[in-house]
Amino acid sequence: MSETGKRATMKLLVYGAGVLGSQFAVRMHEAGHDVALLARGERLASLRERGVRLAEENSAVIRGVPVPVVERPADGYDLTTVFVRAHQVDPVLDSLAGVDGDVLFLHNWAAGAGPLGEVIGPERVLLGYPVAAGTMDGDVVRYRRANFVTRRVSMPIGEPDGRATPRLERIVRTFRAAGLNAKAEPRMDAWLKTHAAFEVPLGLAVQAAGGPAALAGDPRAVRRMLGHIRDNLGAQPTPAVPSAFAMLQKLPEGLLVPMLRRFLRSSAVESSALNNASPATWAELDRLADQLSALASAR
């Protein structure tokens, strides 16, 4: 990192120019960091012509932010952040294998750091999960309106082995200075596995029902979904993280089913990919389901 006045600036490659990567790149760019957003094809052409286009949910007001874009990774970055879906990770790993620098993977992933480190080197890997949300409307990123609850949700980042390292502290400090509510998570691998244990049954149930609202209207389907979530959590090699997820195993079904039905009707789900799912959403769920099955078989 270089010093500008008293503030350290980061040279950052953001790999993936979808909803989450675009929002993150804009935030870091506007905080004064040296950001390059990696994109390809039509998305790359659009970004070069008009920048990252952002709008709050259904607002007619669209603003363009001229974030620098690149077509392929290169050396010289302090950090590469990866915002792709789980089924898209393999080609990303191949493209980063010959590039120097730490890599923070910010996406769904239940297979642990091992498969990532085998390709790019285990010493380069950090794990995390983005907490922003939104949808793509053509080339416009429509992001979720911030509220009291979403402002309190932290973006977890951690070392695969749970250590509190200087690089982790530096990254968290830099992200927080840019306005991102980042935090160091010592159990990041368990956090990701727990999240997948919940998300896969949720996503598959939403797909089968034809949408979150339709699922919320079918108590029996929600009950079946809860059973699959409990099976997944029970197969985890470590306790659930955050520990609140353990309540899905402990609380009675008669209490949890109404809670899950309310969740399915919430604004958080309404503005998520579950309410506007694409083939990529289902492909990602398939990859996560395979990873969870491998975990269960290994026990």
C-alpha positions in Angstrom: 0.0 0.0 0.0 1.1 3.6 -0.6 0.6 6.5 1.7 -1.5 9.5 0.7 -1.3 12.0 3.6 -2.1 9.9 6.7 -4.3 7.5 4.8 -3.1 4.2 3.3 -4.4 3.6 -0.2 -4.8 0.1 -1.6 -4.2 -1.0 -5.1 -7.1 -3.3 -5.6 -8.3 -5.7 -8.4 -12.0 -6.5 -8.2 -12.6 -9.7 -10.1 -16.2 -9.9 -11.2 -18.4 -7.0 -12.3 -21.8 -8.2 -11.3 -24.0 -6.7 -8.6 -21.7 -7.3 -5.7 -18.3 -6.6 -7.4 -19.6 -3.5 -9.0 -20.9 -2.0 -5.7 -17.7 -2.9 -3.9 -15.5 -1.4 -6.7 -17.5 1.9 -6.6 -17.3 2.1 -2.8 -13.5 1.6 -2.8 -12.9 3.8 -5.8 -14.9 6.7 -4.2 -12.9 6.2 -1.0 -9.8 7.1 -3.0 -8.3 3.7 -3.6 -6.6 2.6 -6.9 -9.3 0.2 -8.1 -9.5 -1.9 -11.3 -12.7 -3.8 -12.1 -12.3 -6.9 -14.1 -15.0 -7.7 -16.7 -15.4 -9.4 -20.0 -17.6 -9.3 -23.1 -20.6 -7.0 -23.2 -20.2 -6.1 -19.6 -16.6 -4.8 -20.2 -17.8 -2.8 -23.2 -20.6 -1.2 -21.2 -18.3 -0.3 -18.3 -15.8 1.3 -20.7 -18.5 3.3 -22.3 -20.6 4.4 -19.4 -18.9 3.3 -16.2 -20.7 1.5 -13.4 -24.3 2.5 -13.5 -26.1 2.5 -10.1 -29.7 3.1 -8.9 -31.3 2.5 -5.6 -33.9 -0.3 -5.9 -36.7 1.1 -8.2 -35.5 4.6 -8.4 -35.4 6.4 -11.8 -32.2 8.2 -10.8 -29.2 6.4 -12.3 -25.6 7.6 -11.7 -22.5 6.5 -13.6 -19.2 6.0 -11.8 -16.1 5.8 -14.1 -14.3 3.0 -12.3 -11.2 1.8 -14.3 -11.8 -1.6 -16.0 -9.4 -4.3 -17.2 -10.0 -7.5 -19.1 -7.5 -9.8 -17.4 -5.6 -10.0 -14.1 -2.0 -8.8 -13.7 0.7 -8.4 -11.1 1.1 -5.3 -8.9 -2.1 -5.3 -6.8 -2.1 -5.3 -3.0 -5.2 -7.4 -3.0 -7.5 -9.2 -5.5 -11.1 -9.6 -4.4 -13.1 -12.2 -6.1 -16.9 -11.7 -6.6 -18.1 -14.7 -8.7 -20.5 -17.6 -8.1 -19.3 -20.9 -6.7 -19.6 -22.7 -10.1 -17.4 -20.0 -11.8 -14.4 -20.3 -9.4 -12.3 -22.8 -11.4 -11.5 -20.6 -14.4 -10.8 -17.7 -12.0 -8.3 -19.8 -10.1 -6.5 -20.7 -13.3 -6.3 -17.1 -14.3 -4.9 -16.1 -10.9 -2.4 -18.9 -10.6 0.4 -17.0 -12.2 -0.4 -13.6 -10.7 1.2 -12.4 -7.4 -0.6 -11.1 -4.4 -3.2 -12.0 -1.8 -6.7 -13.1 -2.9 -9.8 -12.6 -0.9 -12.7 -14.8 -2.1 -16.0 -13.1 -1.4 -18.7 -15.6 -2.4 -20.6 -18.7 -1.5 -18.2 -21.6 -0.9 -18.5 -24.7 1.3 -15.4 -26.7 0.2 -12.9 -24.9 2.4 -9.7 -23.2 1.4 -8.0 -26.3 0.3 -9.2 -26.4 -3.4 -8.4 -22.7 -3.7 -4.9 -22.9 -2.3 -4.1 -26.0 -4.4 -4.2 -23.8 -7.5 -2.9 -20.4 -6.4 -1.0 -21.3 -3.2 -2.5 -21.7 0.3 -0.6 -18.7 1.6 -2.5 -16.3 -0.7 -6.0 -17.3 0.3 -8.4 -15.3 2.5 -12.1 -16.1 2.8 -15.1 -13.8 3.2 -18.7 -13.1 2.3 -20.3 -9.9 0.9 -23.3 -8.5 2.6 -24.5 -6.1 -0.1 -27.6 -7.1 -2.2 -29.3 -6.1 -5.4 -30.1 -7.1 -8.9 -29.0 -6.3 -12.5 -31.4 -4.3 -14.6 -29.7 -4.4 -18.0 -26.4 -2.7 -17.3 -27.8 -0.9 -14.2 -27.0 -2.3 -10.7 -30.1 -1.8 -8.5 -28.9 -2.0 -5.0 -30.9 -2.5 -1.8 -31.8 0.6 0.2 -29.9 0.8 3.4 -31.9 0.6 6.7 -31.2 0.2 10.4 -30.9 -3.5 10.1 -28.7 -3.7 7.0 -26.3 -1.1 8.4 -25.6 -3.4 11.4 -24.9 -6.5 9.3 -21.1 -7.0 9.1 -19.1 -8.2 6.2 -17.0 -11.2 7.6 -13.5 -11.7 6.5 -11.0 -14.3 7.8 -7.9 -16.3 7.5 -8.7 -20.0 6.6 -7.0 -21.1 9.8 -8.6 -18.5 12.0 -5.5 -16.5 12.8 -5.5 -12.8 13.5 -2.8 -11.8 11.0 -1.4 -8.3 10.2 -2.8 -8.6 6.6 -6.3 -9.4 7.8 -6.2 -6.5 10.3 -5.0 -4.2 7.5 -7.7 -5.3 5.1 -10.5 -4.9 7.6 -9.2 -1.5 8.7 -9.0 -0.3 5.1 -12.5 -1.6 4.2 -14.0 0.0 7.3 -12.3 3.3 6.5 -14.1 3.1 3.1 -17.5 2.8 4.8 -17.8 -1.0 4.6 -18.9 -2.6 7.9 -16.1 -5.3 7.7 -15.1 -7.5 10.6 -12.5 -10.2 11.2 -14.2 -13.6 11.6 -11.9 -16.2 13.2 -14.3 -19.0 12.1 -14.8 -17.9 8.5 -14.6 -21.4 7.0 -17.3 -22.7 9.4 -19.3 -19.5 8.7 -19.4 -20.3 4.9 -20.3 -23.9 5.5 -23.2 -22.9 7.8 -24.4 -20.4 5.3 -24.4 -23.0 2.5 -26.2 -25.4 4.8 -29.1 -22.9 5.0 -29.0 -21.4 1.5 -29.0 -24.6 -0.5 -32.3 -26.0 0.9 -33.8 -22.5 0.8 -32.8 -21.9 -2.9 -34.0 -25.3 -4.0 -37.3 -24.9 -2.2 -37.8 -21.5 -3.8 -37.0 -22.9 -7.2 -39.5 -25.8 -6.7 -42.3 -23.5 -5.5 -41.8 -20.9 -8.2 -40.6 -18.1 -6.0 -40.2 -17.0 -2.3 -43.8 -15.7 -2.0 -45.2 -19.0 -3.4 -43.0 -20.9 -1.0 -44.2 -18.8 2.0 -47.7 -19.7 1.1 -47.1 -23.4 1.4 -46.4 -24.4 5.1 -45.7 -28.0 4.2 -43.0 -27.1 1.7 -41.4 -24.8 4.3 -41.5 -27.7 6.8 -39.7 -29.9 4.3 -37.1 -27.2 3.7 -36.5 -26.9 7.4 -35.9 -30.6 7.6 -33.2 -30.4 4.9 -31.6 -27.4 6.6 -31.5 -29.4 9.9 -29.9 -32.4 8.0 -27.2 -30.1 6.5 -26.4 -28.5 9.9 -26.2 -31.8 11.5 -23.7 -33.0 9.0 -21.4 -30.0 9.5 -17.9 -30.9 10.9 -18.0 -27.9 13.3 -20.7 -26.1 15.2 -22.9 -23.6 13.3 -21.4 -20.1 12.9 -23.0 -17.7 13.7 -24.3 -19.7 16.7 -27.8 -18.3 16.1 -28.2 -20.8 13.2 -28.1 -23.6 15.9 -31.6 -22.4 16.8 -32.8 -24.0 13.6 -31.9 -27.3 15.1 -33.1 -26.6 18.6 -36.4 -24.6 18.4 -39.6 -26.4 17.7 -40.9 -26.7 14.2 -44.2 -25.0 15.1 -42.2 -21.8 16.0 -39.7 -22.0 13.1 -42.1 -22.6 10.2 -44.0 -19.3 10.8 -40.7 -17.4 11.2 -39.3 -18.8 8.0 -42.5 -17.9 6.2 -42.2 -14.3 7.4 -38.6 -14.3 6.3 -39.6 -15.4 2.8 -41.9 -12.4 2.5 -39.3 -9.9 3.9 -37.7 -7.1 1.9 -34.3 -8.9 2.3 -35.6 -11.8 0.2 -37.5 -9.5 -2.1 -34.3 -7.7 -3.1 -32.2 -10.8 -3.3 -31.3 -13.1 -6.2 -33.8 -15.6 -5.0 -36.6 -13.3 -6.1 -35.0 -12.7 -9.5 -33.2 -16.0 -10.1 -31.2 -16.7 -13.2 -29.7 -20.0 -14.5 -26.5 -19.0 -12.8 -28.3 -19.0 -9.4 -29.3 -22.6 -9.9 -25.9 -23.6 -11.2 -24.3 -22.1 -8.1 -26.8 -24.0 -5.8 -25.8 -27.2 -7.6 -22.1 -26.6 -6.9 -22.8 -25.8 -3.3 -25.0 -28.9 -2.9 -22.1 -31.0 -4.2 -19.8 -29.5 -1.7 -22.2 -30.1 1.2 -22.6 -33.7 0.0 -18.8 -34.2 0.0 -18.7 -32.8 3.6 -21.4 -35.2 4.8 -19.7 -38.2 3.1 -16.3 -37.3 4.7 -17.7 -37.6 8.2 
